[in-house]
Amino acid sequence: MGLFTSNTHSNSPAATPGGPDKELKEFVEQQEQLANLQNTVRQLTEMCYTPCVPRVDSTLSSSERQCLANCVNRYFDSMRIVVEQMTNMQN
């Protein structure tokens, strides 16, 4: 039986806890988390790597590393503040 097919019998494993429905839900959640991570990497690349590393070389200079570290730290600080504000608004 394939990943997206189901057993239509009344004693289907999909109807039991921990069956294929749960596995599918977990798979979808993992894919959403992966997509979110990929989006974060893309955003960090656009916001930090591109301006901090003007030319690609085999190693990063100390100023490039410092620029990247500062930029990424500011990004995560900003995201933390946004999440805190949104959480406060929901309460």
Gaussian input, Z-matrix of N, CA and C with variables (Angstrom, degrees):
# hf/3-21g

backbone

0 1
 N
 C     1     B1
 C     2     B2     1     A1
 N     3     B3     2     A2     1     D1
 C     4     B4     3     A3     2     D2
 C     5     B5     4     A4     3     D3
 N     6     B6     5     A5     4     D4
 C     7     B7     6     A6     5     D5
 C     8     B8     7     A7     6     D6
 N     9     B9     8     A8     7     D7
 C    10    B10     9     A9     8     D8
 C    11    B11    10    A10     9     D9
 N    12    B12    11    A11    10    D10
 C    13    B13    12    A12    11    D11
 C    14    B14    13    A13    12    D12
 N    15    B15    14    A14    13    D13
 C    16    B16    15    A15    14    D14
 C    17    B17    16    A16    15    D15
 N    18    B18    17    A17    16    D16
 C    19    B19    18    A18    17    D17
 C    20    B20    19    A19    18    D18
 N    21    B21    20    A20    19    D19
 C    22    B22    21    A21    20    D20
 C    23    B23    22    A22    21    D21
 N    24    B24    23    A23    22    D22
 C    25    B25    24    A24    23    D23
 C    26    B26    25    A25    24    D24
 N    27    B27    26    A26    25    D25
 C    28    B28    27    A27    26    D26
 C    29    B29    28    A28    27    D27
 N    30    B30    29    A29    28    D28
 C    31    B31    30    A30    29    D29
 C    32    B32    31    A31    30    D30
 N    33    B33    32    A32    31    D31
 C    34    B34    33    A33    32    D32
 C    35    B35    34    A34    33    D33
 N    36    B36    35    A35    34    D34
 C    37    B37    36    A36    35    D35
 C    38    B38    37    A37    36    D36
 N    39    B39    38    A38    37    D37
 C    40    B40    39    A39    38    D38
 C    41    B41    40    A40    39    D39
 N    42    B42    41    A41    40    D40
 C    43    B43    42    A42    41    D41
 C    44    B44    43    A43    42    D42
 N    45    B45    44    A44    43    D43
 C    46    B46    45    A45    44    D44
 C    47    B47    46    A46    45    D45
 N    48    B48    47    A47    46    D46
 C    49    B49    48    A48    47    D47
 C    50    B50    49    A49    48    D48
 N    51    B51    50    A50    49    D49
 C    52    B52    51    A51    50    D50
 C    53    B53    52    A52    51    D51
 N    54    B54    53    A53    52    D52
 C    55    B55    54    A54    53    D53
 C    56    B56    55    A55    54    D54
 N    57    B57    56    A56    55    D55
 C    58    B58    57    A57    56    D56
 C    59    B59    58    A58    57    D57
 N    60    B60    59    A59    58    D58
 C    61    B61    60    A60    59    D59
 C    62    B62    61    A61    60    D60
 N    63    B63    62    A62    61    D61
 C    64    B64    63    A63    62    D62
 C    65    B65    64    A64    63    D63
 N    66    B66    65    A65    64    D64
 C    67    B67    66    A66    65    D65
 C    68    B68    67    A67    66    D66
 N    69    B69    68    A68    67    D67
 C    70    B70    69    A69    68    D68
 C    71    B71    70    A70    69    D69
 N    72    B72    71    A71    70    D70
 C    73    B73    72    A72    71    D71
 C    74    B74    73    A73    72    D72
 N    75    B75    74    A74    73    D73
 C    76    B76    75    A75    74    D74
 C    77    B77    76    A76    75    D75
 N    78    B78    77    A77    76    D76
 C    79    B79    78    A78    77    D77
 C    80    B80    79    A79    78    D78
 N    81    B81    80    A80    79    D79
 C    82    B82    81    A81    80    D80
 C    83    B83    82    A82    81    D81
 N    84    B84    83    A83    82    D82
 C    85    B85    84    A84    83    D83
 C    86    B86    85    A85    84    D84
 N    87    B87    86    A86    85    D85
 C    88    B88    87    A87    86    D86
 C    89    B89    88    A88    87    D87
 N    90    B90    89    A89    88    D88
 C    91    B91    90    A90    89    D89
 C    92    B92    91    A91    90    D90
 N    93    B93    92    A92    91    D91
 C    94    B94    93    A93    92    D92
 C    95    B95    94    A94    93    D93
 N    96    B96    95    A95    94    D94
 C    97    B97    96    A96    95    D95
 C    98    B98    97    A97    96    D96
 N    99    B99    98    A98    97    D97
 C   100   B100    99    A99    98    D98
 C   101   B101   100   A100    99    D99
 N   102   B102   101   A101   100   D100
 C   103   B103   102   A102   101   D101
 C   104   B104   103   A103   102   D102
 N   105   B105   104   A104   103   D103
 C   106   B106   105   A105   104   D104
 C   107   B107   106   A106   105   D105
 N   108   B108   107   A107   106   D106
 C   109   B109   108   A108   107   D107
 C   110   B110   109   A109   108   D108
 N   111   B111   110   A110   109   D109
 C   112   B112   111   A111   110   D110
 C   113   B113   112   A112   111   D111
 N   114   B114   113   A113   112   D112
 C   115   B115   114   A114   113   D113
 C   116   B116   115   A115   114   D114
 N   117   B117   116   A116   115   D115
 C   118   B118   117   A117   116   D116
 C   119   B119   118   A118   117   D117
 N   120   B120   119   A119   118   D118
 C   121   B121   120   A120   119   D119
 C   122   B122   121   A121   120   D120
 N   123   B123   122   A122   121   D121
 C   124   B124   123   A123   122   D122
 C   125   B125   124   A124   123   D123
 N   126   B126   125   A125   124   D124
 C   127   B127   126   A126   125   D125
 C   128   B128   127   A127   126   D126
 N   129   B129   128   A128   127   D127
 C   130   B130   129   A129   128   D128
 C   131   B131   130   A130   129   D129
 N   132   B132   131   A131   130   D130
 C   133   B133   132   A132   131   D131
 C   134   B134   133   A133   132   D132
 N   135   B135   134   A134   133   D133
 C   136   B136   135   A135   134   D134
 C   137   B137   136   A136   135   D135
 N   138   B138   137   A137   136   D136
 C   139   B139   138   A138   137   D137
 C   140   B140   139   A139   138   D138
 N   141   B141   140   A140   139   D139
 C   142   B142   141   A141   140   D140
 C   143   B143   142   A142   141   D141
 N   144   B144   143   A143   142   D142
 C   145   B145   144   A144   143   D143
 C   146   B146   145   A145   144   D144
 N   147   B147   146   A146   145   D145
 C   148   B148   147   A147   146   D146
 C   149   B149   148   A148   147   D147
 N   150   B150   149   A149   148   D148
 C   151   B151   150   A150   149   D149
 C   152   B152   151   A151   150   D150
 N   153   B153   152   A152   151   D151
 C   154   B154   153   A153   152   D152
 C   155   B155   154   A154   153   D153
 N   156   B156   155   A155   154   D154
 C   157   B157   156   A156   155   D155
 C   158   B158   157   A157   156   D156
 N   159   B159   158   A158   157   D157
 C   160   B160   159   A159   158   D158
 C   161   B161   160   A160   159   D159
 N   162   B162   161   A161   160   D160
 C   163   B163   162   A162   161   D161
 C   164   B164   163   A163   162   D162
 N   165   B165   164   A164   163   D163
 C   166   B166   165   A165   164   D164
 C   167   B167   166   A166   165   D165
 N   168   B168   167   A167   166   D166
 C   169   B169   168   A168   167   D167
 C   170   B170   169   A169   168   D168
 N   171   B171   170   A170   169   D169
 C   172   B172   171   A171   170   D170
 C   173   B173   172   A172   171   D171
 N   174   B174   173   A173   172   D172
 C   175   B175   174   A174   173   D173
 C   176   B176   175   A175   174   D174
 N   177   B177   176   A176   175   D175
 C   178   B178   177   A177   176   D176
 C   179   B179   178   A178   177   D177
 N   180   B180   179   A179   178   D178
 C   181   B181   180   A180   179   D179
 C   182   B182   181   A181   180   D180
 N   183   B183   182   A182   181   D181
 C   184   B184   183   A183   182   D182
 C   185   B185   184   A184   183   D183
 N   186   B186   185   A185   184   D184
 C   187   B187   186   A186   185   D185
 C   188   B188   187   A187   186   D186
 N   189   B189   188   A188   187   D187
 C   190   B190   189   A189   188   D188
 C   191   B191   190   A190   189   D189
 N   192   B192   191   A191   190   D190
 C   193   B193   192   A192   191   D191
 C   194   B194   193   A193   192   D192
 N   195   B195   194   A194   193   D193
 C   196   B196   195   A195   194   D194
 C   197   B197   196   A196   195   D195
 N   198   B198   197   A197   196   D196
 C   199   B199   198   A198   197   D197
 C   200   B200   199   A199   198   D198
 N   201   B201   200   A200   199   D199
 C   202   B202   201   A201   200   D200
 C   203   B203   202   A202   201   D201
 N   204   B204   203   A203   202   D202
 C   205   B205   204   A204   203   D203
 C   206   B206   205   A205   204   D204
 N   207   B207   206   A206   205   D205
 C   208   B208   207   A207   206   D206
 C   209   B209   208   A208   207   D207
 N   210   B210   209   A209   208   D208
 C   211   B211   210   A210   209   D209
 C   212   B212   211   A211   210   D210
 N   213   B213   212   A212   211   D211
 C   214   B214   213   A213   212   D212
 C   215   B215   214   A214   213   D213
 N   216   B216   215   A215   214   D214
 C   217   B217   216   A216   215   D215
 C   218   B218   217   A217   216   D216
 N   219   B219   218   A218   217   D217
 C   220   B220   219   A219   218   D218
 C   221   B221   220   A220   219   D219
 N   222   B222   221   A221   220   D220
 C   223   B223   222   A222   221   D221
 C   224   B224   223   A223   222   D222
 N   225   B225   224   A224   223   D223
 C   226   B226   225   A225   224   D224
 C   227   B227   226   A226   225   D225
 N   228   B228   227   A227   226   D226
 C   229   B229   228   A228   227   D227
 C   230   B230   229   A229   228   D228
 N   231   B231   230   A230   229   D229
 C   232   B232   231   A231   230   D230
 C   233   B233   232   A232   231   D231
 N   234   B234   233   A233   232   D232
 C   235   B235   234   A234   233   D233
 C   236   B236   235   A235   234   D234
 N   237   B237   236   A236   235   D235
 C   238   B238   237   A237   236   D236
 C   239   B239   238   A238   237   D237
 N   240   B240   239   A239   238   D238
 C   241   B241   240   A240   239   D239
 C   242   B242   241   A241   240   D240
 N   243   B243   242   A242   241   D241
 C   244   B244   243   A243   242   D242
 C   245   B245   244   A244   243   D243
 N   246   B246   245   A245   244   D244
 C   247   B247   246   A246   245   D245
 C   248   B248   247   A247   246   D246
 N   249   B249   248   A248   247   D247
 C   250   B250   249   A249   248   D248
 C   251   B251   250   A250   249   D249
 N   252   B252   251   A251   250   D250
 C   253   B253   252   A252   251   D251
 C   254   B254   253   A253   252   D252
 N   255   B255   254   A254   253   D253
 C   256   B256   255   A255   254   D254
 C   257   B257   256   A256   255   D255
 N   258   B258   257   A257   256   D256
 C   259   B259   258   A258   257   D257
 C   260   B260   259   A259   258   D258
 N   261   B261   260   A260   259   D259
 C   262   B262   261   A261   260   D260
 C   263   B263   262   A262   261   D261
 N   264   B264   263   A263   262   D262
 C   265   B265   264   A264   263   D263
 C   266   B266   265   A265   264   D264
 N   267   B267   266   A266   265   D265
 C   268   B268   267   A267   266   D266
 C   269   B269   268   A268   267   D267
 N   270   B270   269   A269   268   D268
 C   271   B271   270   A270   269   D269
 C   272   B272   271   A271   270   D270

   B1=1.4436
   B2=1.5245
   B3=1.3484
   B4=1.4517
   B5=1.5127
   B6=1.2994
   B7=1.4570
   B8=1.5187
   B9=1.3278
   B10=1.4531
   B11=1.5261
   B12=1.3222
   B13=1.4508
   B14=1.5152
   B15=1.3090
   B16=1.4586
   B17=1.5127
   B18=1.2714
   B19=1.4445
   B20=1.5172
   B21=1.3236
   B22=1.4524
   B23=1.5156
   B24=1.3199
   B25=1.4596
   B26=1.5136
   B27=1.3379
   B28=1.4595
   B29=1.5195
   B30=1.3186
   B31=1.4572
   B32=1.5228
   B33=1.3133
   B34=1.4605
   B35=1.5161
   B36=1.3516
   B37=1.4574
   B38=1.5211
   B39=1.3331
   B40=1.4576
   B41=1.5130
   B42=1.3397
   B43=1.4519
   B44=1.5229
   B45=1.3148
   B46=1.4533
   B47=1.5220
   B48=1.3476
   B49=1.4676
   B50=1.5214
   B51=1.2983
   B52=1.4576
   B53=1.5133
   B54=1.3236
   B55=1.4520
   B56=1.5106
   B57=1.3370
   B58=1.4671
   B59=1.5235
   B60=1.3478
   B61=1.4598
   B62=1.5210
   B63=1.3202
   B64=1.4611
   B65=1.5274
   B66=1.3257
   B67=1.4640
   B68=1.5207
   B69=1.3293
   B70=1.4621
   B71=1.5154
   B72=1.3276
   B73=1.4658
   B74=1.5313
   B75=1.3354
   B76=1.4638
   B77=1.5270
   B78=1.3337
   B79=1.4608
   B80=1.5254
   B81=1.3314
   B82=1.4742
   B83=1.5230
   B84=1.3310
   B85=1.4639
   B86=1.5264
   B87=1.3302
   B88=1.4686
   B89=1.5278
   B90=1.3191
   B91=1.4597
   B92=1.5236
   B93=1.3319
   B94=1.4642
   B95=1.5261
   B96=1.3337
   B97=1.4579
   B98=1.5289
   B99=1.3142
   B100=1.4578
   B101=1.5232
   B102=1.3260
   B103=1.4651
   B104=1.5264
   B105=1.3283
   B106=1.4646
   B107=1.5263
   B108=1.3126
   B109=1.4620
   B110=1.5245
   B111=1.3249
   B112=1.4666
   B113=1.5242
   B114=1.3172
   B115=1.4582
   B116=1.5238
   B117=1.3243
   B118=1.4635
   B119=1.5281
   B120=1.3183
   B121=1.4713
   B122=1.5273
   B123=1.3266
   B124=1.4699
   B125=1.5288
   B126=1.3351
   B127=1.4635
   B128=1.5273
   B129=1.3258
   B130=1.4655
   B131=1.5237
   B132=1.3092
   B133=1.4629
   B134=1.5214
   B135=1.3260
   B136=1.4627
   B137=1.5247
   B138=1.3274
   B139=1.4625
   B140=1.5215
   B141=1.3088
   B142=1.4636
   B143=1.5313
   B144=1.3073
   B145=1.4604
   B146=1.5211
   B147=1.3155
   B148=1.4628
   B149=1.5290
   B150=1.3369
   B151=1.4674
   B152=1.5382
   B153=1.3240
   B154=1.4701
   B155=1.5246
   B156=1.3231
   B157=1.4662
   B158=1.5290
   B159=1.3343
   B160=1.4621
   B161=1.5324
   B162=1.3213
   B163=1.4597
   B164=1.5265
   B165=1.3086
   B166=1.4601
   B167=1.5189
   B168=1.3098
   B169=1.4582
   B170=1.5278
   B171=1.2945
   B172=1.4649
   B173=1.5249
   B174=1.3198
   B175=1.4671
   B176=1.5165
   B177=1.3274
   B178=1.4619
   B179=1.5178
   B180=1.3169
   B181=1.4593
   B182=1.5237
   B183=1.3075
   B184=1.4687
   B185=1.5300
   B186=1.3187
   B187=1.4703
   B188=1.5341
   B189=1.3342
   B190=1.4616
   B191=1.5266
   B192=1.3318
   B193=1.4695
   B194=1.5265
   B195=1.3296
   B196=1.4656
   B197=1.5280
   B198=1.3113
   B199=1.4608
   B200=1.5245
   B201=1.3287
   B202=1.4619
   B203=1.5229
   B204=1.3323
   B205=1.4688
   B206=1.5261
   B207=1.3324
   B208=1.4671
   B209=1.5220
   B210=1.3081
   B211=1.4595
   B212=1.5277
   B213=1.3274
   B214=1.4628
   B215=1.5262
   B216=1.3218
   B217=1.4657
   B218=1.5247
   B219=1.3200
   B220=1.4739
   B221=1.5171
   B222=1.3273
   B223=1.4664
   B224=1.5313
   B225=1.3323
   B226=1.4587
   B227=1.5270
   B228=1.3230
   B229=1.4667
   B230=1.5250
   B231=1.3229
   B232=1.4684
   B233=1.5192
   B234=1.3176
   B235=1.4643
   B236=1.5276
   B237=1.3239
   B238=1.4611
   B239=1.5236
   B240=1.3409
   B241=1.4641
   B242=1.5232
   B243=1.3220
   B244=1.4707
   B245=1.5279
   B246=1.3254
   B247=1.4618
   B248=1.5239
   B249=1.3370
   B250=1.4578
   B251=1.5294
   B252=1.3403
   B253=1.4539
   B254=1.5306
   B255=1.3001
   B256=1.4638
   B257=1.5183
   B258=1.3250
   B259=1.4618
   B260=1.5208
   B261=1.3256
   B262=1.4614
   B263=1.5208
   B264=1.3331
   B265=1.4629
   B266=1.5284
   B267=1.3341
   B268=1.4545
   B269=1.5230
   B270=1.3075
   B271=1.4880
   B272=1.4834
   A1=107.72
   A2=118.86
   A3=124.09
   A4=112.54
   A5=116.15
   A6=122.52
   A7=111.92
   A8=119.07
   A9=121.33
   A10=112.73
   A11=117.01
   A12=119.86
   A13=108.37
   A14=116.18
   A15=118.50
   A16=109.82
   A17=114.83
   A18=122.61
   A19=107.22
   A20=118.93
   A21=121.54
   A22=112.58
   A23=118.83
   A24=121.29
   A25=109.70
   A26=116.30
   A27=120.63
   A28=112.25
   A29=119.07
   A30=121.13
   A31=111.21
   A32=116.23
   A33=123.10
   A34=110.79
   A35=118.37
   A36=120.99
   A37=111.75
   A38=118.26
   A39=120.49
   A40=111.34
   A41=117.43
   A42=121.09
   A43=111.68
   A44=117.87
   A45=120.22
   A46=109.84
   A47=116.21
   A48=118.72
   A49=110.69
   A50=115.82
   A51=120.64
   A52=113.21
   A53=117.67
   A54=121.56
   A55=111.51
   A56=116.08
   A57=121.32
   A58=113.96
   A59=118.55
   A60=119.70
   A61=111.24
   A62=116.41
   A63=120.57
   A64=110.27
   A65=116.05
   A66=120.25
   A67=110.73
   A68=116.62
   A69=120.57
   A70=110.61
   A71=116.49
   A72=120.77
   A73=110.22
   A74=116.99
   A75=120.87
   A76=110.91
   A77=116.50
   A78=120.95
   A79=110.55
   A80=116.81
   A81=121.14
   A82=109.93
   A83=117.99
   A84=121.15
   A85=111.14
   A86=117.04
   A87=120.86
   A88=110.86
   A89=116.98
   A90=120.81
   A91=110.95
   A92=117.07
   A93=120.38
   A94=110.42
   A95=116.92
   A96=120.58
   A97=110.88
   A98=117.10
   A99=121.28
   A100=110.33
   A101=117.38
   A102=121.21
   A103=110.53
   A104=117.43
   A105=120.81
   A106=110.96
   A107=117.01
   A108=120.99
   A109=110.59
   A110=116.64
   A111=120.51
   A112=110.50
   A113=117.95
   A114=121.75
   A115=110.61
   A116=117.30
   A117=121.10
   A118=110.58
   A119=117.02
   A120=120.78
   A121=109.64
   A122=116.99
   A123=120.78
   A124=110.41
   A125=116.61
   A126=120.24
   A127=111.47
   A128=116.36
   A129=119.62
   A130=111.18
   A131=116.89
   A132=120.37
   A133=110.20
   A134=115.60
   A135=119.57
   A136=111.66
   A137=116.61
   A138=120.43
   A139=113.33
   A140=118.34
   A141=120.04
   A142=113.49
   A143=117.21
   A144=118.84
   A145=111.41
   A146=116.10
   A147=119.41
   A148=112.03
   A149=119.88
   A150=118.48
   A151=114.12
   A152=117.59
   A153=119.78
   A154=113.35
   A155=117.28
   A156=120.81
   A157=107.72
   A158=116.29
   A159=119.93
   A160=113.92
   A161=117.12
   A162=119.32
   A163=108.22
   A164=114.92
   A165=120.88
   A166=108.55
   A167=114.75
   A168=122.27
   A169=107.06
   A170=117.51
   A171=120.27
   A172=112.08
   A173=117.60
   A174=121.66
   A175=109.39
   A176=115.38
   A177=120.90
   A178=109.27
   A179=116.45
   A180=120.06
   A181=108.94
   A182=116.21
   A183=119.36
   A184=110.93
   A185=117.95
   A186=119.88
   A187=110.75
   A188=117.60
   A189=120.96
   A190=110.67
   A191=116.01
   A192=119.99
   A193=110.50
   A194=116.73
   A195=120.71
   A196=110.61
   A197=117.18
   A198=121.77
   A199=110.13
   A200=117.52
   A201=121.70
   A202=111.44
   A203=116.48
   A204=120.09
   A205=110.98
   A206=117.29
   A207=120.67
   A208=111.35
   A209=116.58
   A210=121.65
   A211=111.10
   A212=116.68
   A213=120.64
   A214=110.06
   A215=117.69
   A216=120.70
   A217=111.11
   A218=117.49
   A219=120.47
   A220=110.43
   A221=117.22
   A222=121.35
   A223=110.20
   A224=116.73
   A225=119.51
   A226=111.72
   A227=118.25
   A228=120.37
   A229=110.36
   A230=115.98
   A231=120.61
   A232=110.83
   A233=116.86
   A234=120.20
   A235=110.69
   A236=117.35
   A237=121.17
   A238=110.30
   A239=116.81
   A240=121.16
   A241=110.80
   A242=116.86
   A243=120.63
   A244=110.22
   A245=117.49
   A246=120.89
   A247=110.45
   A248=117.68
   A249=120.78
   A250=111.27
   A251=116.57
   A252=120.26
   A253=111.57
   A254=117.22
   A255=120.66
   A256=110.76
   A257=116.63
   A258=120.57
   A259=110.01
   A260=117.21
   A261=120.94
   A262=112.22
   A263=116.41
   A264=120.92
   A265=110.90
   A266=117.81
   A267=121.28
   A268=111.97
   A269=117.67
   A270=121.30
   A271=111.91
   D1=135.95
   D2=-178.13
   D3=-77.55
   D4=172.25
   D5=-177.76
   D6=-62.83
   D7=-36.56
   D8=-174.41
   D9=-105.92
   D10=13.05
   D11=175.53
   D12=-103.56
   D13=156.96
   D14=-179.85
   D15=-133.35
   D16=157.95
   D17=176.79
   D18=-85.35
   D19=126.80
   D20=-175.26
   D21=-92.71
   D22=3.73
   D23=177.34
   D24=-70.94
   D25=155.38
   D26=-177.08
   D27=-65.58
   D28=-24.57
   D29=178.21
   D30=-98.25
   D31=34.41
   D32=-177.74
   D33=-62.43
   D34=138.27
   D35=175.44
   D36=-61.96
   D37=-23.26
   D38=179.69
   D39=-64.83
   D40=-23.68
   D41=-179.10
   D42=-86.39
   D43=-8.38
   D44=-178.35
   D45=-99.54
   D46=148.80
   D47=177.84
   D48=-59.04
   D49=136.18
   D50=178.82
   D51=82.91
   D52=8.14
   D53=-179.54
   D54=-80.91
   D55=-164.93
   D56=-177.88
   D57=-58.09
   D58=-32.34
   D59=178.33
   D60=-61.43
   D61=-41.83
   D62=178.50
   D63=-65.80
   D64=-42.06
   D65=179.39
   D66=-62.97
   D67=-40.88
   D68=178.74
   D69=-64.81
   D70=-43.03
   D71=178.88
   D72=-61.11
   D73=-44.19
   D74=178.93
   D75=-63.49
   D76=-40.27
   D77=178.47
   D78=-62.11
   D79=-45.49
   D80=179.55
   D81=-62.91
   D82=-42.66
   D83=178.23
   D84=-61.75
   D85=-41.68
   D86=178.08
   D87=-63.23
   D88=-40.48
   D89=179.36
   D90=-66.72
   D91=-36.94
   D92=176.96
   D93=-65.91
   D94=-41.50
   D95=177.21
   D96=-63.27
   D97=-41.24
   D98=177.93
   D99=-63.02
   D100=-42.95
   D101=178.68
   D102=-63.22
   D103=-39.69
   D104=177.56
   D105=-64.49
   D106=-41.84
   D107=178.27
   D108=-63.58
   D109=-44.33
   D110=179.07
   D111=-62.93
   D112=-37.59
   D113=177.51
   D114=-65.23
   D115=-41.52
   D116=178.33
   D117=-63.16
   D118=-42.83
   D119=178.60
   D120=-62.33
   D121=-42.51
   D122=178.89
   D123=-62.10
   D124=-45.06
   D125=179.48
   D126=-62.75
   D127=-43.50
   D128=179.27
   D129=-64.89
   D130=-37.14
   D131=177.88
   D132=-62.77
   D133=-47.04
   D134=-179.55
   D135=-65.34
   D136=-43.77
   D137=-173.93
   D138=-82.19
   D139=-30.67
   D140=-171.48
   D141=-116.02
   D142=-53.63
   D143=-173.06
   D144=-65.25
   D145=-46.70
   D146=-176.56
   D147=-59.51
   D148=-48.56
   D149=179.55
   D150=-75.51
   D151=-27.79
   D152=-176.21
   D153=-84.88
   D154=-22.72
   D155=-176.63
   D156=-123.27
   D157=89.01
   D158=-175.42
   D159=-66.49
   D160=-29.83
   D161=177.43
   D162=-140.15
   D163=140.72
   D164=-178.02
   D165=-80.42
   D166=131.02
   D167=178.57
   D168=-135.22
   D169=177.61
   D170=-178.52
   D171=-71.96
   D172=-22.51
   D173=177.93
   D174=-138.43
   D175=159.85
   D176=175.71
   D177=-93.05
   D178=139.80
   D179=174.92
   D180=-73.23
   D181=165.56
   D182=179.85
   D183=-63.35
   D184=-36.01
   D185=178.97
   D186=-69.23
   D187=-35.39
   D188=176.62
   D189=-66.90
   D190=-42.86
   D191=178.21
   D192=-62.64
   D193=-42.20
   D194=-179.92
   D195=-66.26
   D196=-41.92
   D197=177.53
   D198=-60.28
   D199=-47.00
   D200=179.14
   D201=-61.53
   D202=-45.78
   D203=-179.60
   D204=-61.20
   D205=-45.24
   D206=179.46
   D207=-63.12
   D208=-44.11
   D209=-178.22
   D210=-64.09
   D211=-47.88
   D212=-179.33
   D213=-63.97
   D214=-41.47
   D215=177.90
   D216=-61.87
   D217=-42.70
   D218=177.53
   D219=-63.16
   D220=-40.81
   D221=179.37
   D222=-59.57
   D223=-50.48
   D224=-177.61
   D225=-69.18
   D226=-34.93
   D227=174.17
   D228=-61.26
   D229=-43.55
   D230=179.17
   D231=-63.89
   D232=-43.59
   D233=179.35
   D234=-63.29
   D235=-39.65
   D236=178.80
   D237=-61.69
   D238=-43.74
   D239=179.25
   D240=-63.47
   D241=-43.27
   D242=179.05
   D243=-61.57
   D244=-45.35
   D245=-179.99
   D246=-63.05
   D247=-42.76
   D248=178.38
   D249=-61.35
   D250=-43.83
   D251=179.43
   D252=-64.28
   D253=-41.59
   D254=178.67
   D255=-65.73
   D256=-39.06
   D257=178.11
   D258=-64.46
   D259=-42.86
   D260=178.51
   D261=-63.18
   D262=-36.27
   D263=179.70
   D264=-67.99
   D265=-31.64
   D266=-178.83
   D267=-78.07
   D268=-21.82
   D269=-178.03
   D270=-88.83

